[in-house]
Amino acid sequence: MNVTLRQLRAFVEVVRCAGFTAAARKLHLTQSATSLLVRELESQLGLPLVDRTTRQIALTDAGREFLDSAERILADVEHAVANTQDLVQKRRGRVTVATTPFLAGNFLPEVIARFQESHPAITVRVADLSTEQIVRVVDSGDADIGFGVFPQMDVALERAVMLRHSLGVMVPSGWPLAQRRRRLNWADLEGQPLIGLATAGGFRSLVDPLLHREGVPRVPRFEVGHMSTAVGMVEAGLGVTVVPAYVGALVRSTRARFRELHEPVVHRHVELVWRAARSLSPGAEAFRACLVERCKQL
């Protein structure tokens, strides 16, 4: 059986318009073409749906029973098409972004606020996770995009550099190290109480060799799991912590100061990742564009 939507539409309009002539005008077809579509439908079903007279049409018992199903099918199709158009026009949808707790709390809220101004019907879900978890949920399709630092990945994801910043150090505002100058050398960290991130993260593998080269003890006085926690401890005057420059730009605090680290200058990339074999939804594409624009400003 090969029943088409055109045949269903012709049958429903003939019934609604109580005749082939009026239905043909509404369908922008000739009367003969409209009649042919209904006959083809009856042939496919193997029974008549309408009784034709010279002046009017009347539904058969089978036609009366089939009409409800035909109208429901057409309504479902129209609803599906309308929903798809809403997605294409970015009038509705859902975007899931996986990122680190620091970026989730200090960077994404402003991006989401700007995005919602132009796309109020698109729901944005934020998953604040570790780097390993971000990679996993993006690869599995549970998140549309990931935003963070991914020095090494076991899976193949598309990736694009969003931010490129040098490393620096957050220092309590009242400490002499914060008063000396805008730029510090790695050797200046010798003797300072360090607040380090857990060794499970990739950041320590980048920072520790640099500290070791300058004779700075690599074992921190405090060890924490998230960068936002390390910054909070700096604000409490417990020590200093090495961070990317974007952290210094995003932390608006009078209790801590950011100083760039030189000799050497080391850069760190924040990237956007997504599944290579999966097309982003229109809503996710729109959010990515908004994220790119904000990163350019930062």
GUMI-954914 format. One line per 3 residues: number of its first residue (from 1); for each residue x, y, z of N, C-alpha, C. Coordinates in nm, 3 decimals, padded with zeros to 5 digits. Atoms other than C-alpha are relative to their C-alpha. Example, Ala and Ser with C-alpha at 12.3 -4.5 7.8 and 13.67 -1.06 7.14 Angstrom:
<recs>
1> 00.089:-00.119:00.000:01.230:-00.450:00.780:00.090:00.120:00.000 | -00.082:-00.119:-00.006:01.367:-00.106:00.714:-00.077:00.109:00.073
</recs>
This chain:
<recs>
1> 00.085:-00.120:00.000:00.000:00.000:00.000:00.088:00.124:00.000 | -00.081:-00.121:00.013:00.133:00.342:-00.097:-00.089:00.124:00.008 | 00.085:-00.118:-00.020:-00.102:00.606:00.047:00.089:00.121:00.021
4> -00.082:-00.120:-00.009:00.036:00.958:00.009:-00.074:00.109:00.078 | 00.060:-00.114:-00.071:-00.020:01.278:00.205:-00.087:00.083:-00.094 | 00.081:-00.076:00.097:-00.150:01.444:-00.113:-00.138:-00.063:-00.014
7> 00.130:00.068:00.010:-00.422:01.182:-00.137:-00.084:00.025:00.125 | 00.073:-00.027:-00.125:-00.516:01.225:00.229:-00.051:00.142:00.005 | 00.041:-00.141:-00.001:-00.521:01.602:00.194:-00.117:00.023:-00.095
10> 00.110:-00.018:00.096:-00.743:01.584:-00.115:-00.131:-00.056:00.056 | 00.120:00.060:-00.057:-00.990:01.350:00.057:-00.058:00.088:00.112 | 00.047:-00.081:-00.113:-01.011:01.565:00.374:-00.059:00.132:-00.049
13> 00.051:-00.128:00.049:-01.058:01.887:00.178:-00.130:-00.018:-00.076 | 00.127:00.027:00.069:-01.328:01.734:-00.041:-00.113:-00.011:00.100 | 00.102:00.014:-00.104:-01.519:01.641:00.273:-00.029:00.135:00.065
16> 00.019:-00.129:-00.069:-01.462:01.979:00.441:-00.070:00.101:-00.089 | 00.060:-00.097:00.093:-01.559:02.174:00.131:-00.130:-00.051:-00.061 | 00.124:00.060:00.050:-01.850:01.938:00.052:-00.006:-00.006:-00.151
19> 00.001:00.013:00.145:-01.742:01.901:-00.308:00.140:00.010:-00.058 | -00.131:00.003:00.064:-01.457:01.861:-00.554:00.042:00.136:-00.052 | -00.034:-00.129:00.060:-01.476:02.206:-00.711:00.060:00.094:00.103
22> -00.051:-00.088:-00.105:-01.430:02.402:-00.388:00.131:-00.053:00.057 | -00.123:00.059:-00.053:-01.167:02.159:-00.264:00.116:00.022:-00.096 | -00.105:-00.020:00.101:-00.972:02.190:-00.589:00.055:00.142:00.008
25> -00.047:-00.139:-00.011:-00.959:02.570:-00.551:00.090:00.017:00.123 | -00.079:-00.013:-00.122:-00.827:02.540:-00.196:00.135:-00.070:-00.012 | -00.124:00.076:00.018:-00.567:02.285:-00.301:00.084:00.051:-00.117
28> -00.067:-00.056:00.118:-00.470:02.491:-00.610:00.025:-00.110:-00.104 | -00.003:00.106:00.100:-00.545:02.190:-00.832:-00.123:00.012:-00.089 | 00.121:00.008:00.081:-00.786:02.120:-01.112:-00.097:-00.097:00.065
31> 00.099:00.091:-00.057:-01.109:01.943:-01.029:00.031:-00.144:-00.035 | -00.030:00.138:00.043:-01.003:01.641:-01.231:00.119:-00.057:00.078 | -00.116:00.047:-00.076:-00.667:01.620:-01.047:-00.040:-00.035:00.143
34> 00.046:00.027:-00.136:-00.844:01.640:-00.710:-00.080:-00.130:00.004 | 00.079:00.123:00.007:-01.090:01.370:-00.812:00.089:-00.123:-00.018 | -00.091:00.111:00.023:-00.804:01.151:-00.934:00.070:-00.041:00.129
37> -00.067:00.031:-00.126:-00.625:01.177:-00.597:-00.091:-00.080:00.093 | 00.093:00.073:-00.086:-00.937:01.061:-00.412:-00.023:-00.140:-00.053 | 00.019:00.133:00.057:-00.991:00.773:-00.656:00.123:-00.088:00.025
40> -00.121:00.077:-00.029:-00.628:00.667:-00.610:00.001:-00.047:00.145 | 00.007:00.038:-00.141:-00.677:00.668:-00.233:-00.098:-00.115:00.020 | 00.100:00.106:-00.011:-00.993:00.458:-00.265:00.054:-00.131:-00.057
43> -00.058:00.120:00.060:-00.803:00.218:-00.489:00.100:-00.065:00.094 | -00.098:00.052:-00.095:-00.525:00.184:-00.235:-00.067:-00.071:00.117 | 00.071:00.056:-00.115:-00.775:00.116:00.044:-00.090:-00.117:-00.039
46> 00.082:00.109:00.048:-00.986:-00.115:-00.169:-00.148:00.016:00.030 | 00.143:-00.025:-00.023:-01.324:00.049:-00.094:-00.028:00.147:-00.020 | 00.036:-00.140:00.024:-01.515:00.371:-00.177:-00.009:00.077:00.131
49> 00.008:-00.088:-00.118:-01.490:00.664:00.066:-00.112:00.103:-00.013 | 00.107:-00.098:00.022:-01.741:00.903:-00.094:-00.092:-00.051:-00.111 | 00.096:00.024:00.107:-02.059:00.858:-00.296:-00.018:00.130:-00.075
52> 00.005:-00.120:00.082:-02.061:01.103:-00.584:-00.135:00.012:-00.069 | 00.118:-00.031:00.080:-02.372:01.266:-00.731:00.033:00.124:-00.080 | -00.026:-00.117:00.083:-02.403:01.549:-00.978:00.009:00.128:00.081
55> 00.004:-00.124:-00.077:-02.462:01.806:-00.703:00.080:-00.004:00.131 | -00.065:00.006:-00.130:-02.298:01.680:-00.386:00.069:-00.134:00.018 | -00.066:00.125:-00.035:-02.086:01.413:-00.225:-00.049:-00.041:00.139
58> 00.039:00.050:-00.131:-02.169:01.194:00.071:00.100:-00.106:00.042 | -00.093:00.100:-00.050:-01.937:00.991:00.291:-00.065:-00.136:00.011 | 00.045:00.136:-00.027:-01.972:00.618:00.290:00.030:-00.031:00.147
61> -00.031:00.040:-00.138:-01.958:00.435:00.622:00.150:-00.012:00.019 | -00.145:00.013:-00.008:-01.595:00.349:00.551:00.067:00.137:-00.003 | -00.056:-00.134:00.009:-01.524:00.710:00.454:-00.015:00.077:00.129
64> 00.023:-00.070:-00.127:-01.677:00.841:00.777:00.098:-00.048:00.107 | -00.094:00.054:-00.098:-01.460:00.609:00.983:00.144:00.037:-00.034 | -00.137:-00.031:00.042:-01.147:00.681:00.778:00.033:00.149:00.018
67> -00.021:-00.144:-00.006:-01.194:01.060:00.799:00.074:00.039:00.129 | -00.065:-00.035:-00.127:-01.095:01.079:01.168:00.149:-00.033:-00.004 | -00.141:00.040:00.007:-00.774:00.888:01.104:00.079:00.090:-00.095
70> -00.068:-00.086:00.097:-00.688:01.098:00.797:00.027:00.138:00.058 | -00.018:-00.133:-00.060:-00.742:01.425:00.985:00.107:-00.004:00.108 | -00.100:00.012:-00.106:-00.530:01.303:01.276:00.141:-00.012:-00.060
73> -00.130:00.014:00.064:-00.246:01.198:01.045:00.049:00.133:-00.054 | -00.039:-00.130:00.057:-00.245:01.534:00.867:00.035:00.099:00.110 | -00.029:-00.090:-00.111:-00.257:01.722:01.197:00.137:-00.033:00.062
76> -00.130:00.040:-00.056:00.040:01.521:01.328:00.114:00.045:-00.090 | -00.104:-00.042:00.094:00.239:01.592:01.014:00.021:00.150:00.006 | -00.010:-00.146:-00.007:00.160:01.963:01.028:00.068:00.044:00.130
79> -00.064:-00.033:-00.128:00.260:01.971:01.396:00.149:-00.029:-00.005 | -00.142:00.035:00.011:00.589:01.794:01.321:00.075:00.100:-00.086 | -00.064:-00.098:00.089:00.667:02.033:01.035:00.015:00.134:00.072
82> -00.006:-00.127:-00.073:00.584:02.335:01.252:00.109:-00.003:00.106 | -00.104:00.013:-00.101:00.809:02.206:01.530:00.139:00.009:-00.063 | -00.128:-00.003:00.068:01.092:02.152:01.284:00.034:00.141:-00.046
85> -00.023:-00.138:00.042:01.050:02.502:01.145:00.037:00.088:00.118 | -00.036:-00.076:-00.120:01.062:02.639:01.498:00.146:-00.023:00.036 | -00.139:00.030:-00.028:01.392:02.459:01.548:00.093:00.070:-00.099
88> -00.082:-00.063:00.104:01.530:02.587:01.217:00.008:00.150:00.022 | 00.005:-00.144:-00.022:01.420:02.941:01.297:00.047:00.039:00.140 | -00.053:-00.021:-00.135:01.564:02.902:01.650:-00.105:00.061:00.093
91> 00.106:-00.050:-00.088:01.225:02.978:01.807:-00.018:-00.090:00.121 | 00.008:00.090:-00.113:01.253:02.678:02.038:00.113:-00.102:-00.010 | -00.105:00.101:00.000:01.493:02.400:02.134:00.068:-00.007:00.135
94> -00.073:00.019:-00.125:01.742:02.295:02.398:00.147:-00.019:-00.033 | -00.145:00.010:00.017:02.120:02.327:02.427:00.060:-00.043:00.134 | -00.071:00.043:-00.120:02.336:02.139:02.677:00.148:00.029:-00.017
97> -00.140:-00.040:00.004:02.678:02.287:02.747:00.072:-00.060:00.120 | -00.082:00.057:-00.107:02.939:02.097:02.949:00.126:00.084:00.014 | -00.119:-00.083:-00.023:03.213:02.306:03.107:00.048:-00.019:00.143
100> -00.056:00.013:-00.135:03.428:02.337:03.418:-00.079:00.085:00.098 | 00.072:-00.080:-00.099:03.284:02.469:03.744:00.038:00.148:-00.001 | -00.039:-00.142:00.001:03.490:02.790:03.720:-00.064:00.074:-00.116
103> 00.060:-00.066:00.117:03.376:02.873:03.367:-00.151:00.003:00.010 | 00.145:00.004:-00.017:03.022:02.768:03.454:-00.048:00.113:00.091 | 00.043:-00.101:-00.094:03.010:03.016:03.739:00.045:00.141:-00.031
106> -00.058:-00.133:00.021:03.220:03.304:03.607:-00.003:00.050:-00.144 | -00.002:-00.041:00.140:03.195:03.305:03.228:-00.133:-00.023:-00.070 | 00.121:00.034:00.075:02.886:03.128:03.098:-00.125:00.081:00.036
109> 00.124:-00.074:-00.030:02.617:03.322:03.291:-00.023:00.122:-00.088 | 00.016:-00.118:00.085:02.682:03.638:03.091:-00.030:-00.041:-00.144 | 00.027:00.049:00.136:02.690:03.440:02.764:-00.145:-00.046:-00.011
112> 00.138:00.050:00.002:02.361:03.272:02.851:-00.099:00.116:00.003 | 00.090:-00.115:-00.008:02.201:03.605:02.944:-00.013:00.069:-00.135 | 00.004:-00.063:00.133:02.295:03.754:02.606:-00.074:-00.090:-00.099
115> 00.064:00.095:00.092:02.182:03.440:02.424:-00.151:00.000:00.021 | 00.143:00.004:-00.028:01.842:03.439:02.597:-00.072:00.125:-00.048 | 00.063:-00.122:00.052:01.778:03.798:02.488:-00.048:-00.018:-00.144
118> 00.035:00.019:00.141:01.773:03.689:02.124:-00.068:-00.135:-00.027 | 00.061:00.132:00.017:01.656:03.328:02.175:-00.069:-00.042:00.129 | 00.062:00.025:-00.131:01.421:03.332:02.474:-00.066:-00.136:00.014
121> 00.070:00.128:-00.009:01.247:03.004:02.386:00.093:-00.120:-00.004 | -00.096:00.111:-00.001:01.566:02.796:02.371:00.053:-00.019:00.141 | -00.045:00.032:-00.136:01.647:02.626:02.700:00.148:-00.035:-00.002
124> -00.143:00.029:-00.013:02.014:02.621:02.801:00.024:-00.075:00.130 | -00.036:00.081:-00.118:02.133:02.347:03.037:00.151:-00.002:00.013 | -00.144:-00.002:-00.026:02.478:02.376:03.196:00.037:-00.119:00.088
127> -00.053:00.111:-00.079:02.666:02.069:03.318:00.141:00.038:00.043 | -00.132:-00.038:-00.049:02.959:02.176:03.538:00.073:-00.125:00.048 | -00.065:00.130:-00.018:03.202:01.884:03.528:00.151:00.014:-00.009
130> -00.145:00.005:00.021:03.567:01.785:03.531:00.029:-00.014:-00.149 | -00.038:00.009:00.142:03.759:01.784:03.203:-00.030:-00.138:-00.057 | 00.025:00.137:00.048:03.737:01.405:03.174:-00.149:-00.024:-00.020
133> 00.144:00.018:00.011:03.362:01.413:03.234:-00.057:00.079:-00.118 | 00.047:-00.080:00.114:03.313:01.691:02.977:00.021:-00.078:-00.130 | -00.030:00.077:00.121:03.482:01.481:02.710:-00.097:-00.117:-00.013
136> 00.086:00.119:00.004:03.272:01.179:02.804:-00.143:00.035:-00.039 | 00.140:-00.031:00.029:02.931:01.352:02.794:-00.016:00.056:-00.141 | 00.007:-00.048:00.139:03.009:01.525:02.463:00.011:-00.116:-00.096
139> -00.018:00.117:00.088:03.129:01.201:02.306:-00.124:-00.089:00.000 | 00.119:00.085:-00.008:02.817:01.017:02.427:-00.124:00.068:-00.057 | 00.116:-00.072:00.050:02.585:01.288:02.296:-00.089:00.057:00.109
142> 00.079:-00.056:-00.109:02.455:01.384:02.642:00.016:00.151:00.010 | -00.019:-00.145:00.008:02.595:01.734:02.585:00.028:00.037:-00.145 | -00.020:-00.044:00.139:02.592:01.930:02.259:00.143:00.047:-00.022
145> -00.135:-00.055:00.014:02.921:02.111:02.316:00.069:-00.002:00.136 | -00.080:-00.010:-00.121:03.203:02.117:02.568:00.089:00.123:-00.010 | -00.076:-00.125:-00.004:03.395:02.427:02.677:00.100:-00.011:00.113
148> -00.101:00.015:-00.105:03.726:02.399:02.862:00.137:-00.020:-00.060 | -00.139:00.027:00.041:04.090:02.296:02.842:00.015:-00.151:-00.017 | -00.007:00.141:00.031:04.157:01.962:02.675:00.137:-00.033:-00.059
151> -00.135:00.026:00.054:04.533:01.897:02.646:00.012:-00.136:-00.065 | -00.004:00.134:00.056:04.481:01.526:02.582:-00.139:-00.061:00.008 | 00.130:00.064:00.002:04.172:01.334:02.480:00.015:-00.141:-00.057
154> -00.002:00.138:00.049:04.118:00.962:02.435:-00.098:-00.023:-00.115 | 00.099:00.014:00.106:03.832:01.021:02.190:00.022:00.111:-00.103 | -00.015:-00.097:00.108:03.819:01.207:01.859:-00.120:00.094:-00.002
157> 00.103:-00.103:00.006:03.620:01.528:01.891:00.049:00.116:-00.086 | -00.035:-00.125:00.067:03.611:01.836:01.674:00.033:00.103:00.107 | -00.039:-00.098:-00.100:03.781:02.123:01.855:00.040:00.130:-00.066
160> -00.034:-00.133:00.051:03.827:02.495:01.807:00.047:00.085:00.117 | -00.055:-00.087:-00.105:04.041:02.738:02.010:-00.090:00.122:00.016 | 00.087:-00.114:-00.030:03.822:02.999:02.180:00.073:00.112:00.072
163> -00.077:-00.098:-00.076:04.062:03.173:02.419:00.146:-00.045:00.004 | -00.143:00.029:-00.013:04.442:03.193:02.428:00.057:00.099:00.101 | -00.048:-00.087:-00.107:04.588:03.326:02.750:00.129:-00.054:00.059
166> -00.122:00.040:-00.070:04.921:03.325:02.925:-00.034:-00.035:00.145 | 00.019:00.035:-00.140:04.961:03.185:03.275:00.044:00.115:00.089 | -00.034:-00.102:-00.098:04.979:03.408:03.579:-00.027:-00.053:00.139
169> 00.018:00.041:-00.139:04.931:03.402:03.954:-00.098:00.094:00.068 | 00.090:-00.078:-00.084:04.653:03.516:04.184:00.065:00.014:00.138 | -00.069:-00.033:-00.125:04.794:03.687:04.494:-00.095:00.079:00.089
172> 00.081:-00.085:-00.088:04.616:03.826:04.803:00.039:00.146:-00.015 | -00.024:-00.141:00.031:04.580:04.201:04.752:00.098:00.067:00.094 | -00.086:-00.067:-00.097:04.764:04.299:05.070:00.141:-00.052:00.008
175> -00.133:00.059:-00.008:05.070:04.084:05.012:00.101:00.083:-00.080 | -00.102:-00.076:00.075:05.400:04.246:04.900:00.012:-00.042:-00.145 | -00.010:00.049:00.137:05.401:04.026:04.590:-00.101:00.068:-00.092
178> 00.103:-00.067:00.080:05.083:04.198:04.472:00.031:00.147:-00.020 | -00.029:-00.143:00.007:05.228:04.545:04.527:00.122:00.032:-00.085 | -00.129:-00.026:00.062:05.558:04.502:04.349:-00.010:00.051:-00.142
181> 00.009:-00.040:00.141:05.473:04.518:03.980:-00.107:-00.083:-00.069 | 00.105:00.068:00.073:05.229:04.403:03.715:00.044:-00.139:-00.044 | -00.049:00.127:00.051:05.452:04.120:03.597:00.096:-00.063:00.099
184> -00.089:00.075:-00.088:05.627:03.852:03.795:00.069:-00.110:-00.081 | -00.067:00.116:00.057:05.873:03.578:03.710:-00.037:-00.123:00.081 | 00.029:00.124:-00.071:05.821:03.214:03.800:00.086:-00.013:00.125
187> -00.090:00.008:-00.115:06.121:03.243:04.033:-00.051:00.079:00.119 | 00.055:-00.081:-00.109:05.927:03.503:04.236:-00.093:-00.080:00.090 | 00.091:00.082:-00.079:05.701:03.225:04.359:00.073:-00.082:00.107
190> -00.076:00.075:-00.100:05.983:03.069:04.561:-00.029:00.056:00.140 | 00.029:-00.040:-00.137:05.894:03.076:04.930:-00.143:00.040:00.024 | 00.141:-00.035:-00.016:05.530:03.157:04.865:-00.083:-00.125:00.028
193> 00.088:00.116:-00.021:05.261:02.924:05.004:-00.089:-00.023:-00.122 | 00.071:00.028:00.124:05.116:02.758:04.696:-00.131:-00.073:00.027 | 00.128:00.072:00.001:04.756:02.649:04.644:-00.008:-00.066:-00.137
196> -00.004:00.072:00.127:04.755:02.379:04.378:-00.125:-00.079:-00.025 | 00.112:00.087:00.038:04.495:02.186:04.188:00.042:-00.145:00.013 | -00.027:00.142:-00.017:04.468:01.812:04.234:00.078:-00.054:-00.119
199> -00.085:00.055:00.106:04.717:01.607:04.035:-00.078:-00.073:-00.107 | 00.080:00.071:00.100:04.433:01.427:03.859:-00.031:00.088:-00.120 | 00.029:-00.091:00.111:04.372:01.738:03.647:00.124:00.025:-00.085
202> -00.112:-00.024:00.091:04.588:01.830:03.350:00.079:00.125:00.029 | -00.067:-00.127:-00.025:04.677:02.174:03.483:00.129:-00.019:00.079 | -00.119:00.022:-00.081:04.925:02.044:03.740:00.116:-00.053:-00.084
205> -00.106:00.054:00.086:05.116:01.855:03.470:00.066:00.109:-00.083 | -00.056:-00.114:00.071:05.168:02.189:03.296:00.080:00.089:00.094 | -00.060:-00.096:-00.093:05.258:02.395:03.604:00.120:-00.057:00.074
208> -00.105:00.057:-00.085:05.474:02.157:03.809:00.140:00.005:-00.062 | -00.135:-00.008:00.058:05.768:02.133:03.561:00.056:00.142:-00.002 | -00.046:-00.138:00.001:05.785:02.512:03.539:00.045:00.043:00.139
211> -00.040:-00.032:-00.137:05.796:02.547:03.917:00.131:-00.070:00.035 | -00.120:00.078:-00.032:06.058:02.275:03.944:00.124:00.062:-00.065 | -00.113:-00.060:00.071:06.280:02.445:03.687:00.053:00.124:00.072
214> -00.040:-00.121:-00.071:06.284:02.762:03.899:00.031:-00.027:00.147 | -00.033:00.033:-00.137:06.349:02.575:04.222:-00.112:00.021:00.098 | 00.115:-00.018:-00.087:06.000:02.630:04.358:-00.054:-00.138:00.037
217> 00.052:00.132:-00.038:05.875:02.331:04.560:-00.132:-00.029:-00.069 | 00.120:00.035:00.076:05.612:02.147:04.359:-00.112:-00.050:00.090 | 00.104:00.047:-00.090:05.426:02.018:04.663:-00.070:00.122:00.061
220> 00.070:-00.120:-00.049:05.162:02.283:04.741:-00.033:-00.012:00.148 | 00.044:00.002:-00.138:05.065:02.383:05.092:-00.144:-00.046:00.011 | 00.140:00.043:00.006:04.701:02.334:04.996:-00.026:-00.060:-00.137
223> 00.039:00.062:00.126:04.553:02.111:04.728:-00.151:-00.006:-00.008 | 00.145:-00.007:00.017:04.201:02.161:04.592:-00.039:-00.062:-00.134 | 00.047:00.065:00.121:03.985:02.012:04.321:-00.041:00.094:-00.111
226> 00.051:-00.093:00.101:03.855:02.324:04.142:00.070:00.135:00.009 | -00.069:-00.128:00.005:04.009:02.652:04.032:-00.074:00.107:00.080 | 00.076:-00.099:-00.076:03.726:02.854:04.186:00.029:-00.012:00.149
229> -00.035:00.021:-00.140:03.814:02.698:04.524:00.137:00.060:00.029 | -00.135:-00.056:-00.018:04.180:02.792:04.479:-00.004:00.152:00.007 | 00.012:-00.146:-00.002:04.085:03.153:04.400:-00.062:00.048:00.131
232> 00.063:-00.036:-00.126:03.861:03.165:04.705:00.098:-00.006:00.116 | -00.100:00.010:-00.105:04.150:03.052:04.925:00.103:00.112:-00.010 | -00.087:-00.117:00.017:04.369:03.324:04.775:-00.066:00.123:00.061
235> 00.072:-00.115:-00.056:04.103:03.579:04.865:00.000:-00.002:00.152 | -00.005:00.012:-00.146:04.116:03.447:05.222:00.141:00.018:00.055 | -00.136:-00.024:-00.044:04.490:03.513:05.232:00.079:-00.123:00.035
238> -00.066:00.125:-00.036:04.596:03.148:05.249:00.119:-00.033:-00.089 | -00.110:00.030:00.088:04.842:03.154:04.961:-00.022:00.058:-00.138 | 00.009:-00.044:00.139:04.893:03.210:04.589:-00.030:-00.122:-00.087
241> 00.031:00.111:00.089:04.776:03.001:04.296:00.024:00.040:-00.145 | -00.025:-00.024:00.143:04.882:02.975:03.931:-00.128:-00.024:-00.077 | 00.124:00.009:00.077:04.594:03.037:03.692:00.022:00.056:-00.140
244> -00.003:-00.065:00.131:04.534:03.124:03.325:-00.047:00.146:00.013 | 00.033:-00.142:-00.008:04.495:03.496:03.252:-00.150:00.026:-00.006 | 00.144:-00.025:00.006:04.125:03.458:03.175:-00.064:-00.008:00.138
247> 00.051:00.005:-00.137:04.072:03.368:03.541:00.017:00.138:00.066 | -00.020:-00.134:-00.054:04.226:03.700:03.641:-00.095:00.102:-00.058 | 00.093:-00.094:00.063:04.003:03.878:03.391:-00.142:-00.017:00.049
250> 00.138:00.028:-00.039:03.687:03.710:03.517:-00.026:00.020:00.148 | 00.018:-00.015:-00.145:03.747:03.730:03.892:-00.002:00.148:00.035 | 00.014:-00.141:-00.038:03.618:04.066:04.008:00.004:00.009:00.153
253> -00.017:00.003:-00.144:03.759:04.082:04.358:00.100:00.106:00.043 | -00.095:-00.096:-00.056:03.929:04.346:04.569:00.098:-00.068:00.094 | -00.085:00.073:-00.096:04.089:04.077:04.784:00.110:-00.080:-00.067
256> -00.103:00.075:00.073:04.304:03.919:04.513:00.039:00.077:-00.125 | -00.051:-00.066:00.119:04.519:04.048:04.230:00.065:-00.104:-00.091 | -00.062:00.088:00.098:04.630:03.879:03.909:00.128:00.065:-00.051
259> -00.126:-00.046:00.056:04.990:03.911:03.794:00.048:-00.100:-00.105 | -00.050:00.088:00.106:05.126:03.773:03.466:00.135:-00.058:00.039 | -00.127:00.068:-00.026:05.414:03.525:03.487:00.085:-00.002:-00.126
262> -00.093:-00.005:00.113:05.718:03.570:03.262:00.122:-00.085:00.031 | -00.125:00.077:-00.009:06.048:03.395:03.199:-00.023:-00.140:00.054 | 00.056:-00.025:00.134:05.895:03.194:03.047:-00.147:00.039:00.004
265> 00.143:-00.022:00.021:05.559:03.308:02.915:-00.059:-00.131:-00.053 | 00.062:00.126:00.039:05.336:03.001:02.890:-00.147:00.025:-00.031 | 00.138:-00.023:00.043:05.007:03.001:02.702:-00.086:-00.125:00.021
268> 00.098:00.107:-00.023:04.697:02.794:02.762:-00.123:00.028:-00.086 | 00.114:-00.015:00.090:04.405:02.734:02.526:-00.129:-00.050:00.065 | 00.135:00.046:-00.034:04.037:02.716:02.612:-00.068:-00.032:-00.132
271> 00.053:00.046:00.127:03.861:02.517:02.343:-00.148:-00.036:00.010 | 00.137:00.052:00.014:03.515:02.428:02.223:00.011:-00.134:-00.069 | -00.004:00.133:00.061:03.461:02.059:02.146:-00.142:-00.048:-00.027
274> 00.128:00.060:00.034:03.177:01.872:01.980:00.026:-00.127:-00.080 | -00.017:00.127:00.068:03.117:01.533:01.822:00.024:00.020:-00.149 | -00.036:-00.016:00.141:03.277:01.499:01.480:-00.109:-00.051:-00.092
277> 00.099:00.063:00.088:02.999:01.280:01.340:-00.142:00.048:00.028 | 00.133:-00.045:-00.036:02.709:01.481:01.481:-00.017:00.146:-00.036 | 00.029:-00.138:00.034:02.560:01.796:01.333:-00.064:00.070:00.120
280> 00.060:-00.076:-00.108:02.480:02.063:01.589:-00.140:00.047:-00.040 | 00.134:-00.051:00.025:02.117:02.163:01.620:00.008:00.149:-00.028 | -00.002:-00.145:00.023:02.024:02.516:01.504:00.018:00.079:00.129
283> -00.015:-00.069:-00.128:01.994:02.618:01.870:00.142:-00.006:00.052 | -00.139:00.014:-00.044:02.339:02.481:01.954:00.094:00.083:-00.086 | -00.081:-00.084:00.090:02.486:02.654:01.648:-00.011:00.147:00.041
286> 00.021:-00.138:-00.042:02.333:02.982:01.764:00.073:00.029:00.130 | -00.070:-00.021:-00.126:02.473:02.937:02.114:00.151:00.004:-00.022 | -00.143:-00.001:00.029:02.817:02.855:01.975:00.042:00.135:-00.057
289> -00.032:-00.132:00.056:02.809:03.179:01.774:00.005:00.107:00.108 | 00.003:-00.096:-00.111:02.719:03.374:02.087:00.123:-00.017:00.088 | -00.119:00.028:-00.080:03.001:03.205:02.277:00.127:00.051:-00.069
292> -00.115:-00.049:00.076:03.251:03.284:02.002:00.012:00.152:00.011 | -00.001:-00.147:-00.007:03.151:03.651:02.008:00.047:00.048:00.138 | -00.041:-00.040:-00.136:03.193:03.675:02.387:00.148:-00.027:00.021
295> -00.141:00.031:-00.015:03.534:03.507:02.370:00.087:00.103:-00.071 | -00.074:-00.105:00.072:03.649:03.763:02.113:00.009:00.126:00.085 | 00.001:-00.120:-00.085:03.550:04.041:02.353:00.092:-00.015:00.120
298> -00.085:00.023:-00.116:03.734:03.881:02.643:00.147:00.002:-00.038
</recs>
